[in-house]
Amino acid sequence: MSIDLSQFFEVFFEESLEGLDAMEAELLNLVPGEEDLETINTIFRAAHSIKGGSGTFGFNSVSDFTHVLETLLDQIREGKRALTAEHVNLLLKSVDCLRALLSALQAEQAPNLEEANELRSKFEQILGVTPAGTEQIVTKSKPAEPELNTYQIDFKPHHHLFKTGNEPLYMISELAELGDLQTHAFHNEIPDIIDLSADDCFLSWRFFLNTAKDESAIREIFEWVEDDADINITLCGGLFAQEEPPLAAQESIAEKLASTPAVAEVIAVNPSPKAAVAKVTTPAAAESTSIRVGIDKVDSLINMVGELVITQAMLSQIGEQEVTEASIAALQEGLAQLAHNTRDLQESVMRIRMLPISFVFSRFPRLVRDISQKLNKQVELKLLGEQTELDKTVMEKISDPMVHLVRNSLDHGLETVEQRIATGKDPVGKVTLNAFHQGGNIVIEIMDDGQGLNTAKIKQKAVANGLVSDTDELDDDEINELIFMPGFSTADEVSDISGRGVGMDVVRRNIQSLNGSVEVSSAAGVGSTFTIRLPLTLAILDGQLVRVAKHTYIIPLISIVESLQIDISKVSRVGKDLDVLRLRDEYIPILRLYTIFNHQGAIETLDKTLLVVVESDNQKVGLLVDDLLSQQQVVIKSLEANYQKVDGVSGATILGDGRVSLIVDISGLIKLSGLRKPGSQDLIIESKASLEAS
């Protein structure tokens, strides 16, 4: 019987990717010549943990690459080598390379080692060690007059060590890399075979290590198992008589370990302790399938479940009683309490899915650094509202649109250092990411203090592409909106940063697919602001139930501006079949839902119906309905995933009586009705002046 290490793979991948995020963040804070030792140690520990974990699970492509990376970091933190800008750049590239290797392994694919080998060769040149392609990298050499110490290390694992996925063989190999090692194994605690458990560890060891390293380097090797073993390290001083070379010691202990079934299978794959690997498989995963939850959220959830149990017990007791006026009153009170507890439980569960938007923001310091270097611009990135929480699903899907917007700000928005100085600006441009809650939405702003959008150039390009006519009278905001039209670009040259004629329309479409919106405001010479509005979650929404003929639809409550009875004297006919309502200083197009959805038996007389005024992309329309029903939270079920995409409908839900109700997609409904030109945000209605004249 052997330990199935694959059960630990997903945790290893998640922790390793988190470690790479920490490495990247700390590397971005490093300034050559002013580096902080604690920052270097943090980076080293992250690399060391990844190396140890990947070695344990047999991911040699990762552990071998991380080894040479760790060697450079070790020399820097010990003061043997000065940190340079070249080192920082190589280490950042190594973070990207390790991400790619881990992602490939996680998806059960063979990793591409081309970049890893290239980076490894560069590290070897810096370290002055054996070139890549030899069997082993030499990472240390004895100084002419070594100052060595001998440590006695007593290592007694607890019986459950193997069940944690840890392997003493790899720790012994790591110890041997620190210096000359003598190993003694004790097997006196191995029980009789009838009491022997193949999953338990009954061996213990005493090591004598002759090394120039200090005690902290030894403890780092055992930091993974310090809670699962008794470890005692004593400085003996002086040299010990070496009875056998370190490798022989490892092989000797490997023979002893081989008698332990939990280890024998690993060794059998490759008898060399330095290259012992196991055949492993990993679950394919395109994106993270787990989530870390604060204990306070779990406690809240447990409390809510406890309240539900109490309420259920109370209702069960009432059900066993004779039906009386008092029992009915108690039943009503219990049902009200059940509804309250269910709502609280629902909110607690939804909070578990909420993560701080810092998970998205954290990728931008590296992005801004790399692009600003490529463009030869000086840029300061400011992050605000990093603890603003957002549903995990929404967060994963908003990342790519944000990357595109930030790239545009860096490429098109911010000027070069020379241009900024010439216009009296600070040579360092500023890009700000801000997130905050507003009503039931989260608002994300991408702001820059650059030159702003060139409205004249935008209109010129739009006219040249036939998107608008030269005679169209458009204000600056309307011109700026043209950048979201398909295929629109003002870039004179195609670059790998922006200007390929695709992107901004995809940004808007992706955000709208999340039931969100994006808008832009800009001032020449001052800068631009892109504002994204998104629902906090895609799983549940507050909805207004409305009746159209015999059908019930749900309108997202957040889209509703107001509901009213129509004053027929304020309704005007535009064209053949479009009615508009003059509401204060606005003209609201009236959409007849029974016509759009082809229902029979609806109320068609305007003054006998109700109008629900809704807003999408800063534009208002009125939805004609027969009646307003209740407001309630609904669980959204995807039609596209379970049936097919339906224009004007964003999803469906099941009502309390078991009926299926469709959720109205306001933006899609406007397009479906023909009020909006393809690719445009402008409603096709006559100008206010012409309506007033009529």
Secondary structure, DSSP 8 states (H G I E B T S, - for coil): ----GGGGHHHHHHHHHHHHHHHHHHHHH--TTS--HHHHHHHHHHHHHHHHHHHHTT-HHHHHHHHHHHHHHHHHHTTSS---HHHHHHHHHHHHHHHHHHHHHHTT-----HHHHHHHHHHHHHHT---TTSSS-------SS---EEEEEEEEE-TTGGGGT--HHHHHHHHHHHEEEEEEEE-TT---GGG--TTS---EEEEEEEESS-HHHHHHHHTTTTTSEEEEEEE--S----SS-HHHHHHHHHHHHHTSHHHHHHHHH---GGG----------SS-------HHHHHHHHHHHHHHHHHHHHHHHHHHS---HHHHHHHHHHHHHHHHHHHHHHHHHHHHTEEETHHHHTTHHHHHHHHHHHHT--EEEEEE-TT-EEEHHHHHHHHHHHHHHHHHIIIIIS--HHHHHHTT--SSEEEEEEEEEETTEEEEEEEE-S----HHHHHHHHHHTTSS-TT----HHHHHHGGGSTT----SS--SSS-SS-SHHHHHHHHHTTT-EEEEEEETTTEEEEEEEEES-SSEEEEEEEEETTEEEEEEGGGEEEEEE--GGGEEEETTTEEEEEETTEEEEEEEHHHHTT-SS----GGGSEEEEEEETTEEEEEEESEEEEEEEEE-B-HHHHS---TTEEEEEE-TTS-EEEEE-HHHHHHHHT-B-TT---B----HHHHHH-
